[in-house]
């Protein structure tokens, strides 16, 4: 309005001047597309640039002289020019920012920085099927602050969540193409625990191929009140992702990053002579002859190789990330086009991931219609590692060469002089060439019609289609002693088609001090999946030895298989938000779902939720507490559903390829039989959540934060139950509703922001605790894993191990004999006190769930420089180190850690038993013992970034709106007592989430980047 008035006034003055032939020296009126200024005889032409708190130039800012008609607007580059007299007041204003006001003292140029105004910028956040003011949220919703993002150069969506949202546990793998594991407030199921991702209103199961540079905002719905409107899809939480749209004048953004990866640590292993010494000792203690190769090494260290397997297997990795976007938008239309390329060579040979993203979004307004489309196309090519290279490298013997031209394929293995049991890890990666090519399109189109100023109708349809072509090529090679080489080719093809149709009506109207906003709608989600697989062995080769990598070239063992499935979900949902006097808040929501995954009588379920809020700062008794900006108490209660089943798991399975011999002729006839028992009584599992929280802000919201406590109970948990084959069950165990799971915890977040001076900084911290407990398993009683046991009263996948109590020493022969042991053997605790040591002595111990996740981030800015850092920690959990078990074993021929010092009469160790080969040593190296259970606590410097934004006065001359260069480092150091590769273990099997079988560690990355805006 101020700009409009200024323009009208200037036009009137110009007309009056022409009509009366005013002296040009008295008044000069300057008009252009971007500014309007009035110069007077006694004024000074003041120029300057207006930027925001992040140093971004701001076009369209109103600049004016207070109590006068003089005004202008900043141009495309944030520049302004206005005539002012000394002593007059200059003001600058822009929506969502604090108005700048200062008495002019002659400074010229006068650059102005506008700060966000917490009182004006009442942030609107995305919630289910709509938006809501952040100040009025009553459920457990974590809003990720994109400006304060802990990881500034994320490679996937999950990295943006770690440490940003308390209650969201993220485990990242260093494997370039592997997806992270995300859990929201623990495990609510014995099956799939992945959260639901909703991208621009479209549900999707995976965001690995979504470019994080395209993301505008992220909200995490953690409790039933926030997520109930998504019903059955929301039992594991919901992550809402909104992608970027065009804003303001046409802008071109380009950023590029190049980095180098390295392993965060190496594990020192024994040399060839050190291994030979222990190997001979183990054979002597067992009364067995030496292996010839060990005597050869000790007699002449140069007679055998001394291989550093880690040095060959692990390499420096390379990261490249390039992004280009063009955007423009105003109140009537917008568009954004973006192209991204990401490539990462992993730190293990053979591991690589490449991704290309192409996105286009456009919105338009015509009269009462709003319509638009989002198109996201992605291509990725991932080459995964084979086996467990980080554990394989530790097992491999140092006296075996990596390459041996005498073997088929050219790789070193053992021989009669040096029998081995490991697989050559370098050859395993080099002879297995696996590529997964994924093509993905995630698109949606919406149309919205404004029926009245308070009632809108919206139709949204989306398609999520993916195709993955996997090609696995295995060359013929000896990789293991005495194993014959076979070449093979496997091709898998998967096609997924997910589509949604959603109709919603949105109501928003004020009635005096009453405000009601509501949404109601219906939705249909369909999912189709088709799979085919072909396999063949002994691939034909040409005269030069090159393989024909086509299935027709397979000369043996050709196989083919395939499957298809289709599911559907019909839903009706509604939510009503009521606000009274800007103080009292009520939200009621619910969703009814009909799922094809259940039998006809159990397909329908209803999931309601309610939440309350009280904005205490609006009460009269809070008026004198000027330091309190925000103080909101909130609580919620509701239910969410789970359908952790496959498409047809409530049905029995039929095997159509069963032959029968019938009749006097004994003719063989083809028939069919049911091989899995059906259970049509299976029904929805239900998660009931209770949440109480408080949001606070002090000192004009410089200090903000929240605290909350939650309890989540899942009842009728769905899981497969073992049935004896004699019952006619041969094709997998049927699912049943058995069990109750509880998750509870406390979450806290606090931040401080000070942008008042030239030195700006912000500090943020998050804390999330979690207690997982199985309350009931019905008749099942318990669920056994390989190294864990799940029982009522304990967490899912609690470690179930034999307890040890040191090593038997000389003089304790009698006590050792009671366990069938000798001095130097492990002392096991007789837990059941029956005088025998066996698996019945295993006990529940340790905790696979971190009791607390802690994140701390800080950002500092000064004169173009910026520094950000992010620390992350997990406390109160244990890890079973599977690699340590392999390295500790002397009953078999695997390498040992450097400095390995087993028990001897002269070295009465209490931690490392006697080295003894064969069955006699096996008694010390049962895998299910607590000697390999380690403290998993750690503190990581996850991100450190130093950047410099070049002065706009210089860059504008070169055509840049902004140019920033930066150096960054990820996973720079880890403080931990864990002896494995990385305490941030990724294991997606929920019964062994705390077991580390040589998981791919997160690499240390050093990178350089450039960000440019034109």
C-alpha positions, -999 to 999 in steps of 0.1 A, spaced: 0 0 0 28 24 8 44 17 -26 11 23 -44 5 56 -26 40 68 -34 36 60 -71 3 78 -73 17 108 -55 48 109 -79 25 106 -109 4 135 -97 34 157 -91 48 150 -125 15 160 -141 14 191 -120 49 200 -129 43 197 -167 11 218 -164 28 246 -146 63 244 -161 80 242 -127 117 250 -126 136 217 -131 161 229 -105 135 230 -78 120 195 -83 133 164 -100 112 133 -103 130 101 -112 108 71 -123 120 36 -133 107 1 -132 122 -6 -98 124 27 -79 107 60 -74 125 89 -57 120 126 -52 150 148 -50 148 181 -32 172 211 -32 183 205 4 184 167 3 212 141 0 209 112 -24 215 82 -2 223 48 -18 227 14 -3 219 -23 -4 194 -42 18 201 -78 28 186 -103 51 202 -119 81 219 -145 59 235 -119 36 209 -124 8 200 -93 -11 163 -84 -9 144 -70 -39 110 -53 -33 118 -38 1 100 -5 7 123 23 17 109 57 27 114 89 47 91 88 78 63 114 78 68 123 42 57 112 8 93 102 -3 98 65 -10 113 39 -32 117 1 -36 149 -19 -38 157 -33 -73 165 -68 -84 199 -67 -66 186 -52 -33 199 -17 -42 180 15 -34 185 53 -38 165 79 -19 169 116 -11 170 124 26 178 154 48 201 150 78 178 145 109 150 129 90 142 92 98 148 65 72 126 34 74 127 1 55 100 -26 57 93 -60 43 67 -86 53 80 -109 79 109 -87 89 114 -61 116 111 -26 103 144 -7 101 142 28 115 171 52 120 177 90 121 198 99 91 232 112 102 249 117 68 262 82 63 265 73 26 262 46 13 239 33 40 236 -5 38 207 -20 58 202 -55 72 166 -66 79 160 -92 106 132 -117 108 104 -105 131 93 -134 153 61 -115 162 52 -109 125 66 -141 110 40 -165 125 53 -195 107 29 -216 88 39 -253 86 26 -282 66 5 -308 84 -17 -336 71 -37 -324 41 -32 -287 49 -13 -261 68 -14 -246 103 3 -219 122 32 -233 142 20 -214 172 -13 -233 172 1 -268 168 -11 -291 197 3 -324 186 39 -337 186 52 -321 154 89 -315 148 96 -287 124 131 -290 109 146 -255 107 162 -255 72 182 -224 81 197 -241 111 202 -275 95 230 -293 113 243 -309 81 248 -282 55 256 -305 26 234 -335 30 234 -364 5 200 -377 15 169 -367 34 178 -387 65 210 -367 71 187 -336 73 168 -352 102 196 -365 124 200 -342 154 173 -318 140 142 -335 154 143 -352 189 126 -386 189 138 -394 153 166 -419 153 187 -420 122 214 -446 114 235 -438 84 256 -463 65 288 -454 46 277 -477 17 271 -452 -11 238 -467 -23 224 -480 9 195 -462 25 196 -451 61 174 -466 88 150 -441 102 129 -448 133 105 -424 150 100 -430 187 112 -466 187 99 -498 172 61 -502 170 60 -535 151 78 -568 147 77 -561 109 81 -529 89 90 -499 111 98 -474 84 80 -441 86 56 -429 59 71 -402 36 47 -378 20 63 -356 -7 41 -327 -18 10 -346 -6 20 -379 -22 28 -410 -1 60 -427 -11 80 -455 5 115 -443 -3 133 -409 -6 167 -422 -15 164 -408 -50 150 -375 -38 176 -347 -42 179 -330 -8 187 -297 -26 151 -297 -38 136 -297 -3 120 -266 11 107 -279 44 104 -310 65 79 -317 93 78 -349 114 45 -361 128 53 -381 158 21 -388 178 -14 -399 169 -29 -364 172 -5 -351 145 -6 -383 123 -40 -398 128 -53 -382 96 -30 -406 77 -45 -435 96 -30 -469 89 0 -454 71 11 -434 101 18 -460 129 55 -455 125 53 -417 122 50 -395 91 77 -373 75 62 -345 54 85 -331 27 76 -300 7 98 -292 -23 109 -258 -34 88 -236 -56 96 -204 -75 96 -171 -56 104 -136 -66 123 -124 -96 139 -150 -119 169 -164 -101 195 -189 -112 212 -210 -84 242 -231 -89 262 -251 -64 290 -275 -68 308 -297 -43 338 -320 -46 351 -341 -18 374 -370 -8 363 -398 15 386 -419 37 381 -446 62 376 -432 98 400 -458 112 421 -488 104 422 -519 127 458 -530 132 462 -567 124 490 -592 129 518 -594 104 526 -627 88 553 -636 114 530 -625 143 502 -647 129 526 -676 124 537 -674 161 501 -676 174 492 -702 148 520 -725 159 511 -719 196 475 -729 189 486 -761 172 511 -769 200 485 -765 227 462 -788 207 489 -814 202 487 -809 164 515 -806 139 524 -771 126 511 -757 93 541 -757 70 536 -721 59 538 -708 95 572 -725 100 584 -711 67 575 -676 77 592 -679 111 623 -694 95 624 -668 67 600 -639 69 607 -631 32 596 -666 21 559 -657 23 538 -627 15 529 -601 42 497 -588 29 479 -557 42 443 -566 31 428 -534 43 453 -514 23 442 -531 -9 405 -533 -2 399 -498 11 406 -468 -11 401 -431 -11 365 -423 -22 353 -394 -43 321 -373 -38 307 -350 -65 275 -330 -62 263 -305 -87 230 -287 -88 214 -260 -110 180 -244 -106 160 -216 -123 130 -202 -105 106 -174 -106 72 -167 -89 47 -142 -78 11 -143 -64 -3 -155 -97 22 -180 -110 55 -196 -103 79 -222 -118 111 -239 -108 133 -261 -129 162 -280 -113 189 -304 -124 211 -323 -100 239 -348 -104 254 -368 -75 282 -393 -77 300 -411 -49 327 -437 -51 328 -456 -18 358 -463 2 357 -500 -7 366 -511 -42 334 -519 -62 311 -496 -43 296 -466 -61 263 -447 -64 253 -423 -91 221 -402 -91 206 -378 -116 176 -357 -106 154 -336 -129 125 -316 -112 99 -292 -124 72 -275 -105 47 -249 -115 17 -232 -99 -8 -208 -113 -38 -188 -102 -67 -179 -124 -97 -161 -108 -108 -186 -81 -87 -215 -94 -53 -226 -82 -36 -254 -101 -2 -268 -105 21 -298 -110 52 -312 -95 73 -336 -116 104 -353 -101 124 -377 -123 154 -396 -110 179 -421 -123 203 -439 -101 229 -466 -106 242 -483 -75 270 -508 -73 269 -525 -39 297 -543 -21 295 -581 -19 295 -598 15 310 -580 45 343 -566 32 351 -548 65 349 -580 83 364 -601 55 395 -579 55 402 -588 91 398 -625 86 421 -628 57 456 -643 65 485 -620 60 507 -648 45 484 -652 15 490 -630 -16 460 -611 -30 468 -623 -66 480 -657 -78 482 -662 -115 483 -700 -110 447 -700 -99 417 -697 -122 407 -660 -121 441 -650 -107 434 -645 -70 453 -658 -40 438 -685 -18 452 -711 5 469 -743 -6 480 -776 9 509 -759 26 487 -731 39 450 -743 42 427 -714 47 390 -708 53 384 -672 43 372 -659 10 395 -635 -8 378 -602 -1 395 -583 -30 386 -610 -55 351 -611 -41 346 -574 -50 364 -575 -83 348 -607 -97 313 -597 -87 299 -568 -107 265 -558 -94 245 -529 -107 210 -518 -98 196 -493 -123 166 -475 -109 142 -452 -128 118 -433 -107 90 -407 -114 71 -391 -86 46 -366 -99 14 -349 -88 -12 -326 -102 -36 -305 -81 -65 -282 -88 -80 -260 -61 -112 -240 -63 -122 -213 -39 -159 -218 -34 -161 -189 -10 -135 -169 9 -137 -196 37 -144 -228 18 -121 -245 -7 -121 -277 -27 -89 -295 -38 -82 -325 -60 -48 -340 -59 -36 -370 -79 -2 -385 -78 18 -413 -93 49 -429 -79 64 -453 -105 97 -470 -102 115 -496 -122 147 -513 -110 168 -535 -132 194 -555 -113 223 -572 -131 247 -594 -112 277 -607 -130 300 -632 -113 332 -641 -131 348 -675 -128 375 -675 -102 389 -694 -72 382 -671 -42 383 -697 -15 406 -727 -8 391 -759 -24 360 -741 -37 354 -746 -75 349 -715 -96 315 -710 -115 306 -679 -135 270 -668 -134 245 -641 -144 214 -629 -125 189 -604 -137 161 -591 -115 134 -567 -127 110 -549 -103 82 -526 -112 63 -506 -87 33 -484 -94 17 -464 -66 -11 -439 -73 -33 -418 -52 -65 -398 -57 -75 -374 -30 -105 -350 -27 -106 -325 2 -128 -297 14 -111 -271 36 -130 -246 58 -115 -217 76 -135 -189 92 -135 -166 122 -166 -159 143 -155 -131 166 -131 -146 190 -138 -181 176 -118 -195 148 -126 -228 131 -105 -245 105 -114 -280 92 -106 -304 65 -125 -334 53 -117 -358 24 -116 -391 8 -86 -409 -7 -77 -440 -26 -42 -454 -28 -34 -483 -51 -1 -502 -52 11 -527 -79 43 -546 -79 57 -570 -104 89 -590 -101 108 -613 -124 141 -631 -120 163 -651 -143 196 -669 -135 222 -690 -153 257 -704 -147 288 -712 -168 287 -682 -191 301 -686 -225 332 -667 -236 348 -656 -268 383 -665 -279 398 -637 -260 382 -648 -227 355 -621 -227 322 -632 -212 289 -629 -230 268 -613 -203 234 -624 -216 212 -651 -202 212 -671 -234 249 -675 -229 244 -695 -197 252 -731 -203 239 -746 -171 214 -743 -143 191 -718 -160 162 -707 -138 133 -682 -140 108 -670 -115 83 -642 -111 55 -628 -89 30 -600 -88 9 -583 -62 -17 -555 -59 -32 -538 -29 -57 -510 -24 -66 -486 5 -98 -466 7 -99 -439 33 -121 -411 47 -107 -386 70 -115 -354 88 -99 -329 112 -113 -299 130 -92 -272 147 -110 -248 171 -93 -217 185 -109 -194 211 -95 -159 219 -61 -169 206 -56 -188 238 -74 -221 239 -69 -247 212 -87 -280 204 -81 -304 176 -101 -335 168 -93 -358 139 -100 -393 126 -96 -416 97 -114 -447 85 -94 -471 64 -104 -501 43 -74 -523 34 -72 -551 9 -44 -567 30 -70 -582 54 -98 -606 49 -132 -592 41 -145 -591 77 -115 -573 91 -106 -547 65 -122 -517 80 -108 -498 110 -112 -463 125 -84 -443 142 -94 -412 162 -73 -386 180 -78 -355 201 -54 -328 214 -56 -296 235 -35 -265 237 -33 -235 260 -13 -204 249 -5 -192 284 14 -161 273 -20 -146 261 -34 -147 296 -37 -115 316 -16 -128 345 13 -132 320 13 -95 309 39 -84 334 63 -112 323 78 -93 294 106 -119 290 81 -146 281 73 -146 244 57 -180 241 44 -205 266 21 -231 253 9 -263 272 -4 -291 250 -15 -327 253 -28 -354 230 -43 -388 229 -51 -410 199 -48 -442 179 -30 -452 147 -33 -484 128 -8 -509 113 -11 -533 85 23 -550 85 13 -576 61 21 -585 25 -5 -583 -2 -20 -617 5 -6 -628 38 -40 -636 53 -45 -662 26 -30 -697 23 -4 -705 -3 -9 -731 -30 19 -750 -47 7 -759 -82 36 -782 -90 29 -813 -70 29 -847 -86 7 -876 -75 7 -913 -85 -29 -926 -87 -49 -956 -98 -39 -991 -109 -18 -977 -137 2 -956 -112 0 -928 -137 18 -896 -125 -6 -867 -125 1 -830 -118 -18 -815 -88 -17 -788 -62 -17 -785 -25 -19 -759 2 15 -753 17 7 -725 42 -22 -723 66 -45 -693 61 -55 -670 89 -84 -648 79 -88 -637 115 -58 -615 113 -68 -578 120 -53 -544 123 -27 -537 149 -34 -506 169 -9 -481 183 -23 -458 211 -2 -427 219 -3 -402 247 17 -370 246 21 -340 269 44 -311 260 52 -275 264 66 -250 239 84 -219 252 101 -188 240 118 -160 259 134 -127 251 113 -120 220 118 -157 210 155 -155 209 153 -185 232 129 -211 219 123 -247 227 100 -276 236 98 -304 261 75 -334 260 69 -369 273 52 -397 254 39 -432 258 31 -454 228 14 -488 231 10 -511 202 -15 -539 207 -24 -569 186 11 -567 170 13 -587 138 40 -613 135 45 -647 120 42 -677 144 60 -710 140 38 -740 132 50 -775 129 51 -790 94 29 -818 107 1 -792 108 3 -789 70 23 -757 71 52 -759 47 52 -725 30 61 -700 57 45 -692 90 11 -676 91 6 -642 107 -12 -637 139 -21 -608 163 1 -615 192 19 -591 215 20 -556 230 49 -533 226 55 -501 246 78 -472 237 82 -442 260 105 -413 263 113 -377 269 122 -352 242 137 -318 246 149 -291 222 162 -256 228 178 -229 207 192 -195 211 195 -170 182 213 -136 184 213 -116 151 213 -81 167 249 -73 159 274 -77 131 285 -109 148 256 -133 146 252 -167 161 227 -194 169 229 -224 192 206 -255 191 205 -287 212 182 -317 211 178 -346 235 156 -377 230 153 -407 253 137 -440 245 127 -471 265 114 -500 244 97 -528 262 77 -559 251 47 -561 274 31 -593 262 37 -620 236 6 -641 243 10 -679 238 42 -673 218 61 -664 250 93 -654 233 110 -648 200 146 -660 195 172 -644 173 207 -656 166 222 -637 195 191 -621 210 159 -630 227 126 -610 228 106 -616 259 80 -596 279 97 -572 303 126 -566 279 134 -546 248 129 -561 214 161 -580 204 178 -579 239 211 -597 239 209 -633 250 244 -645 259 265 -666 282 280 -646 310 317 -649 315 339 -643 346 375 -641 334 399 -670 326 408 -701 347 443 -698 361 469 -722 373 458 -736 406 421 -736 396 422 -770 378 395 -785 400 370 -757 395 378 -757 358 373 -795 355 337 -791 368 330 -772 335 351 -795 314 377 -768 311 414 -763 319 436 -734 330 436 -708 302 400 -715 293 371 -690 296 352 -692 329 315 -692 321 289 -684 348 266 -713 357 235 -692 355 210 -720 362 233 -735 389 230 -770 377 267 -778 374 267 -778 336 276 -751 311 254 -750 280 230 -728 262 206 -729 291 230 -706 309 224 -677 285 209 -647 301 193 -615 290 218 -586 291 227 -553 276 205 -528 257 203 -526 219 185 -492 220 204 -460 229 188 -446 260 195 -411 246 202 -393 214 219 -359 217 225 -333 190 242 -300 193 247 -275 165 261 -240 163 264 -214 136 284 -181 136 285 -153 111 308 -123 109 315 -100 79 308 -126 52 323 -155 71 302 -183 85 311 -213 106 287 -241 114 293 -273 134 272 -303 144 279 -329 171 258 -360 176 259 -386 204 242 -418 214 244 -430 249 233 -460 270 235 -489 245 256 -519 237 269 -534 204 278 -570 198 310 -569 178 308 -598 154 342 -589 139 358 -592 173 346 -628 175 362 -637 142 395 -621 152 395 -637 186 391 -673 174 422 -695 176 402 -727 169 403 -718 132 428 -701 109 418 -665 108 440 -635 114 443 -618 148 446 -582 159 481 -568 163 494 -574 198 472 -604 203 483 -619 236 465 -652 245 468 -668 279 499 -687 288 513 -697 322 537 -668 318 509 -644 307 479 -652 329 455 -630 310 420 -625 324 405 -614 290 420 -635 262 419 -673 266 445 -699 256 452 -702 219 442 -738 210 433 -752 176 404 -774 167 375 -787 189 395 -782 221 396 -745 214 359 -743 203 348 -743 239 363 -709 244 348 -693 213 311 -698 215 297 -669 196 269 -663 221 291 -650 250 294 -615 265 331 -611 258 321 -596 225 294 -573 239 308 -537 240 298 -503 251 283 -485 220 283 -449 233 299 -424 211 303 -387 203 308 -376 167 316 -343 150 292 -350 122 297 -318 103 320 -288 103 317 -261 76 335 -228 71 323 -205 44 328 -170 30 303 -149 10 321 -124 -12 309 -88 -8 278 -81 -29 293 -47 -40 320 -67 -58 300 -96 -70 271 -75 -84 296 -60 -109 303 -96 -121 266 -104 -124 263 -124 -92 237 -118 -66 256 -140 -42 288 -161 -43 299 -182 -14 328 -206 -12 332 -232 16 351 -261 30 333 -288 49 341 -320 68 319 -348 78 326 -374 105 358 -357 114 363 -375 147 345 -401 169 350 -405 206 341 -440 216 352 -471 235 339 -494 208 366 -513 191 348 -519 158 349 -499 127 321 -475 136 296 -474 165 269 -460 142 258 -495 132 231 -500 106 213 -533 110 178 -533 96 168 -566 112 149 -555 143 158 -587 163 195 -579 159 196 -542 155 226 -540 179 247 -566 162 276 -555 141 287 -579 114 313 -556 99 288 -528 90 300 -503 64 314 -474 84 306 -438 77 336 -423 59 354 -391 68 347 -366 41 366 -334 33 350 -313 5 351 -279 -11 321 -262 -25 308 -231 -43 273 -217 -42 263 -190 -67 232 -170 -72 226 -150 -104 
